[in-house]
Amino acid sequence: MKLDECLAEVASRLRVVTGTPGLDSAVLLAEVLEQPRSWALAHPDVDLSPPQQAAVMEAVARLEAGEPLPYVLGHWEFHGLDFIVTPQALIPRPETELLVEAALAWLERHPQRRRGLDVGTGSGCIALTLAHNIQDLQMVATDISPAALEVAARNAARLALTERVGFERCDLLPPPGSPPFDLVTANLPYIPTAELHRLPVYGREPSLALDGGVDGLDLIRRLLAGAPDLLPRGGLALLEIEASQGLAALSLAYDAFSEARISLRQDLAGRDRLVRIEL
């Protein structure tokens, strides 16, 4: 089977399970061929070997069964870096790049602030992207899931960042008495439980990384209650939120930080996405 024939067959099968069958089929074929997607599209007459055809069809069957493409591939891009992803950790999302960009801009303006905490790190994409871009940044990344921390540690090794990013298993924040952090970042579970159960993502990615409780703010509420003890004067906290939670999250932030400069930032679609707290 030639590459263009395989692309057409895969795209046809994926049309009922994905909104971007053409793109996903090209990504899948490029992965199997171990070539860039541009190369795969530019060589339609290449013959696929029987093992390559079998690998493609096995991957298509997994996608048809509802498995997300990043888990099938085993890796996914975030902010220009390639991260290992497994069903033990949330798939990095483009909207989280808003948090990363805000943190990088602040760190570049404050070269003396070089100790950061990433809460609920999952795959480690936030902590590792920040450390990759700020060469003297030291990060601590926490998660309650040992399986997610294992994925994050693999990503740290892959990016040669194990000396500057440490991982701790804990329920949100490090224990009382921990040294303060200049920067606190968090992309915590924020989908209300009832809503999560209606979404296609339910059962396909870890609910532990998605379920934010009745109003979606359980973890954010707990984080804000403890964050003042870890954030010094002049520090910054950045929290990703669900688009409908802006005013409620702002209210919680004001309750926790009475003297901070607190604001909401919107994503590219104009939806509330980020709570910014600067002391």
C-alpha positions as CSV (number, residue, x, y, z in Angstrom):
1,M,0.0,0.0,0.0
2,K,1.3,3.4,-1.0
3,L,1.4,6.3,1.5
4,D,-1.3,8.4,-0.1
5,E,-3.7,5.3,-0.3
6,C,-3.0,4.7,3.4
7,L,-3.6,8.3,4.3
8,A,-7.0,8.3,2.5
9,E,-8.1,5.1,4.2
10,V,-7.1,6.3,7.6
11,A,-8.7,9.7,7.2
12,S,-11.9,8.0,6.1
13,R,-12.0,5.7,9.2
14,L,-11.1,8.6,11.5
15,R,-13.8,10.9,10.1
16,V,-16.4,9.5,12.6
17,V,-14.1,9.7,15.7
18,T,-12.1,13.0,15.3
19,G,-12.8,16.5,14.1
20,T,-9.5,16.7,12.2
21,P,-9.2,13.3,10.3
22,G,-6.8,14.6,7.7
23,L,-4.4,16.1,10.2
24,D,-4.6,13.2,12.5
25,S,-4.0,10.7,9.8
26,A,-0.9,12.6,8.6
27,V,0.5,12.8,12.1
28,L,-0.1,9.1,12.6
29,L,1.6,8.1,9.3
30,A,4.5,10.4,10.0
31,E,5.0,8.8,13.4
32,V,5.0,5.3,12.0
33,L,7.4,6.2,9.2
34,E,9.6,8.1,11.7
35,Q,9.6,11.1,9.4
36,P,8.4,14.8,9.7
37,R,4.8,15.3,8.7
38,S,5.9,17.5,5.8
39,W,8.1,14.7,4.4
40,A,5.2,12.2,4.6
41,L,2.9,14.6,2.7
42,A,5.5,15.2,0.1
43,H,6.2,11.5,-0.7
44,P,2.8,10.1,-1.6
45,D,4.3,7.2,-3.7
46,V,6.3,5.7,-0.9
47,D,5.4,2.1,-0.3
48,L,4.5,1.1,3.3
49,S,6.0,-2.2,4.4
50,P,3.7,-4.8,5.9
51,P,4.9,-4.1,9.5
52,Q,4.3,-0.4,8.9
53,Q,0.8,-1.0,7.6
54,A,0.1,-3.2,10.6
55,A,1.3,-0.5,13.0
56,V,-0.9,2.1,11.3
57,M,-4.0,-0.1,11.5
58,E,-3.4,-1.0,15.1
59,A,-3.1,2.7,16.0
60,V,-6.3,3.4,14.0
61,A,-8.2,0.7,15.9
62,R,-7.1,2.3,19.2
63,L,-8.3,5.7,18.0
64,E,-11.6,4.2,16.9
65,A,-12.0,2.7,20.4
66,G,-11.8,6.3,21.8
67,E,-8.2,6.5,22.9
68,P,-6.8,10.0,22.4
69,L,-4.2,10.5,19.7
70,P,-1.4,11.7,22.1
71,Y,-1.7,8.5,24.1
72,V,-1.5,6.5,20.9
73,L,1.6,8.3,19.8
74,G,3.1,8.3,23.3
75,H,4.2,11.9,23.1
76,W,2.8,15.4,22.4
77,E,4.2,18.9,21.8
78,F,3.7,21.7,24.3
79,H,5.3,25.1,23.9
80,G,7.8,23.8,21.3
81,L,8.9,20.9,23.5
82,D,8.1,17.2,23.0
83,F,6.7,15.5,26.1
84,I,6.1,11.9,26.9
85,V,2.4,11.4,27.6
86,T,0.6,8.3,29.0
87,P,-2.9,7.7,30.4
88,Q,-1.5,8.4,33.9
89,A,-1.2,12.1,33.2
90,L,-3.3,14.8,31.5
91,I,-2.5,15.6,27.9
92,P,-0.9,19.1,27.7
93,R,-3.4,21.6,26.3
94,P,-2.6,24.7,24.1
95,E,-4.6,27.0,26.5
96,T,-2.0,26.2,29.3
97,E,0.6,28.0,27.2
98,L,-1.0,31.3,28.3
99,L,0.1,30.5,31.9
100,V,3.6,29.5,30.7
101,E,4.0,32.7,28.7
102,A,2.8,34.9,31.6
103,A,5.3,33.1,33.9
104,L,8.2,33.5,31.5
105,A,7.5,37.2,31.0
106,W,7.5,37.8,34.7
107,L,10.6,35.7,35.3
108,E,12.5,37.7,32.6
109,R,11.5,40.9,34.3
110,H,12.6,39.6,37.7
111,P,16.0,38.0,37.3
112,Q,16.4,37.7,41.1
113,R,13.3,35.5,41.4
114,R,14.4,32.0,40.6
115,R,12.6,29.6,42.9
116,G,9.3,28.2,41.6
117,L,6.6,25.7,42.6
118,D,4.3,24.0,40.1
119,V,1.3,22.4,41.9
120,G,-0.4,19.4,40.3
121,T,2.3,19.0,37.7
122,G,1.0,16.0,35.8
123,S,3.3,15.4,32.9
124,G,5.6,18.2,34.2
125,C,4.9,20.3,31.1
126,I,4.7,23.6,33.0
127,A,7.6,23.2,35.4
128,L,9.9,21.7,32.7
129,T,9.0,24.3,30.0
130,L,9.8,27.1,32.5
131,A,13.1,25.6,33.5
132,H,14.0,24.9,29.9
133,N,13.6,28.6,29.0
134,I,15.0,30.2,32.2
135,Q,18.4,28.6,32.6
136,D,19.0,29.4,36.3
137,L,15.4,28.6,37.5
138,Q,15.0,26.0,40.2
139,M,11.5,24.3,40.3
140,V,9.7,22.0,42.7
141,A,6.8,20.2,41.1
142,T,4.1,18.4,43.2
143,D,1.4,15.9,42.4
144,I,-0.7,13.4,44.4
145,S,-0.3,10.7,41.8
146,P,2.9,8.7,41.9
147,A,2.2,7.5,38.3
148,A,2.0,11.1,37.0
149,L,5.2,12.0,38.9
150,E,6.9,9.0,37.1
151,V,5.9,10.5,33.8
152,A,7.1,13.9,34.8
153,A,10.4,12.5,36.0
154,R,10.9,10.8,32.6
155,N,10.2,14.0,30.8
156,A,12.8,15.8,33.1
157,A,15.4,13.2,32.2
158,R,14.5,13.5,28.5
159,L,15.0,17.3,28.6
160,A,18.1,17.1,30.8
161,L,16.5,19.0,33.6
162,T,16.7,16.6,36.5
163,E,19.2,18.8,38.4
164,R,16.9,21.9,38.3
165,V,13.4,20.4,38.6
166,G,12.6,18.2,41.7
167,F,9.4,16.3,42.2
168,E,7.5,15.7,45.4
169,R,4.4,13.6,46.0
170,C,2.0,15.5,48.2
171,D,-1.6,16.6,48.3
172,L,-1.2,20.0,46.6
173,L,1.3,22.0,48.6
174,P,4.6,21.0,50.3
175,P,4.4,20.6,54.1
176,P,4.2,23.7,56.4
177,G,7.6,25.1,57.1
178,S,8.8,24.8,53.5
179,P,10.9,27.7,52.2
180,P,8.8,30.3,50.2
181,F,8.7,30.3,46.4
182,D,9.0,33.3,44.2
183,L,6.6,31.8,41.7
184,V,3.6,29.4,42.1
185,T,1.9,27.9,39.1
186,A,-1.0,25.6,39.0
187,N,-3.2,23.9,36.4
188,L,-5.4,22.0,38.8
189,P,-8.5,19.9,38.1
190,Y,-11.3,22.5,37.5
191,I,-14.1,20.8,35.7
192,P,-17.3,20.4,37.8
193,T,-18.0,16.7,38.5
194,A,-21.4,16.6,36.8
195,E,-20.1,18.4,33.7
196,L,-17.1,16.2,33.5
197,H,-19.3,13.1,33.3
198,R,-20.9,14.5,30.2
199,L,-17.7,15.3,28.4
200,P,-16.0,13.0,25.8
201,V,-12.8,13.3,27.8
202,Y,-14.4,11.4,30.8
203,G,-12.9,8.0,31.1
204,R,-10.2,8.7,28.5
205,E,-7.9,10.9,30.6
206,P,-7.4,10.5,34.4
207,S,-10.4,11.9,36.3
208,L,-8.0,12.8,39.1
209,A,-6.5,15.4,36.9
210,L,-9.9,16.8,35.7
211,D,-12.5,16.6,38.5
212,G,-12.7,19.8,40.4
213,G,-15.6,18.9,42.6
214,V,-19.2,20.2,42.7
215,D,-18.3,23.7,41.4
216,G,-15.0,22.9,39.9
217,L,-13.1,25.0,42.5
218,D,-12.4,22.5,45.2
219,L,-8.6,22.2,44.5
220,I,-8.3,25.9,43.7
221,R,-10.0,26.8,46.9
222,R,-7.6,24.6,48.9
223,L,-4.6,25.9,47.0
224,L,-5.5,29.6,47.7
225,A,-6.0,28.8,51.4
226,G,-2.4,27.6,51.7
227,A,-0.6,29.7,49.1
228,P,-0.1,32.8,51.3
229,D,2.3,30.9,53.5
230,L,4.5,30.0,50.6
231,L,4.5,33.2,48.5
232,P,6.6,36.1,49.7
233,R,6.2,39.8,49.1
234,G,7.0,40.4,45.5
235,G,6.0,36.9,44.5
236,L,3.6,35.8,41.8
237,A,0.9,33.1,41.6
238,L,-0.7,32.0,38.3
239,L,-3.7,29.7,38.3
240,E,-5.5,28.3,35.2
241,I,-9.3,28.2,35.6
242,E,-12.3,27.0,33.6
243,A,-13.8,29.8,31.5
244,S,-17.0,30.2,33.6
245,Q,-15.1,30.4,36.9
246,G,-13.6,33.9,36.5
247,L,-15.6,35.9,39.1
248,A,-15.7,33.0,41.6
249,A,-12.0,32.4,41.4
250,L,-11.3,36.1,41.7
251,S,-13.4,36.2,44.9
252,L,-11.5,33.3,46.4
253,A,-8.2,35.0,45.5
254,Y,-9.2,38.3,47.2
255,D,-10.2,36.3,50.3
256,A,-6.8,34.7,50.4
257,F,-4.6,37.7,49.4
258,S,-6.2,41.0,50.7
259,E,-3.2,43.2,49.7
260,A,-2.2,41.6,46.4
261,R,-2.7,42.9,42.8
262,I,-5.2,40.4,41.4
263,S,-6.5,40.1,37.8
264,L,-8.1,37.9,35.3
265,R,-6.5,37.2,31.9
266,Q,-8.3,35.8,28.9
267,D,-7.2,33.2,26.3
268,L,-7.1,33.8,22.6
269,A,-10.8,33.0,22.4
270,G,-11.6,35.8,24.9
271,R,-12.5,33.5,27.7
272,D,-11.4,33.8,31.3
273,R,-8.5,31.5,31.7
274,L,-5.9,32.7,34.2
275,V,-5.9,34.2,37.6
276,R,-2.9,36.4,38.3
277,I,-1.9,37.2,41.9
278,E,1.1,39.4,42.5
279,L,2.2,40.5,46.0
